[in-house]
Every structure is written in structure tokens, then in C-alpha cells.
Amino acid sequence: MYVRRPVGEVSAAGTALTPGIREAIDRNSQRVIADAVTITTSALKERAEVLGAIALAIQASAGVS
């Protein structure tokens, strides 16, 4: 199962955007894929972008792609 978590400013909007995201996934994905996706809000909130950037920098410095 793939879980997509809206992050940062999108997450700050809370669950207000969740139905629209769900609808877009259902409309634009194969049914078996759409059924496997769960939408939740990020626990990281406004720190998500910074922590993601740090993770990418660590991966790049370690040669991980």
C-alpha cells in the first residue's frame, strides 16, 4: 500500500484538501492503483520541507540516489 502525505503548506490546510486529492487520484489512476493509495496529513507540518531537504542532502553526500 502506498501512503501519500501532503506536506508543508498543503498539510497546514489540514483535511480540507483531502477529498480533492482523493478525487484526482481516483480520476487519473487505474482503479487497482487508486484503491491502494491512502491520503493522510503529515505529522511534520511546516517542518516537512526542511527535513526533506536535509534528507536529500544526506543522500546526495552518501552517493545514494
C-alpha positions in Angstrom: 0.0 0.0 0.0 1.3 3.5 -0.8 0.5 6.3 1.6 0.8 9.8 0.2 1.1 12.5 2.9 0.6 16.1 1.8 3.3 18.1 3.5 4.3 21.7 4.4 1.8 24.3 3.4 -0.5 21.7 1.9 -0.6 19.8 5.2 -1.2 23.1 7.0 -4.5 23.2 5.2 -5.5 20.1 7.1 -8.0 17.7 5.8 -9.8 20.4 3.7 -7.8 19.3 0.6 -8.0 15.6 1.2 -11.3 15.0 -0.8 -10.0 16.8 -3.8 -6.7 14.9 -3.8 -8.6 11.6 -3.4 -10.9 12.6 -6.4 -7.9 13.5 -8.6 -6.2 10.1 -7.8 -9.4 8.2 -8.5 -10.0 10.1 -11.8 -6.4 9.9 -13.1 -5.2 6.4 -11.9 -6.0 2.9 -12.7 -8.6 1.5 -10.2 -6.2 -1.0 -8.6 -3.6 1.7 -8.0 -6.1 4.3 -6.7 -7.6 1.7 -4.3 -4.1 1.1 -2.9 -3.4 4.8 -2.1 -4.3 6.2 1.3 -4.2 10.0 1.9 -3.2 11.3 5.3 -1.8 14.6 6.6 1.8 14.9 7.5 2.8 14.8 11.2 5.8 17.1 10.3 3.6 20.0 9.3 5.7 23.1 8.5 9.0 21.3 9.1 8.4 18.9 6.2 10.2 20.9 3.5 13.3 21.5 5.7 13.5 17.9 6.8 13.0 16.7 3.2 15.8 18.9 2.0 18.1 17.6 4.8 17.3 14.0 3.8 18.1 14.8 0.2 21.4 16.4 1.1 22.4 13.4 3.3 21.5 11.0 0.4 23.5 13.1 -2.1 26.6 13.3 0.1 26.4 9.5 0.7 26.0 8.9 -3.0 22.6 7.4 -2.6 20.0 8.1 -5.3 
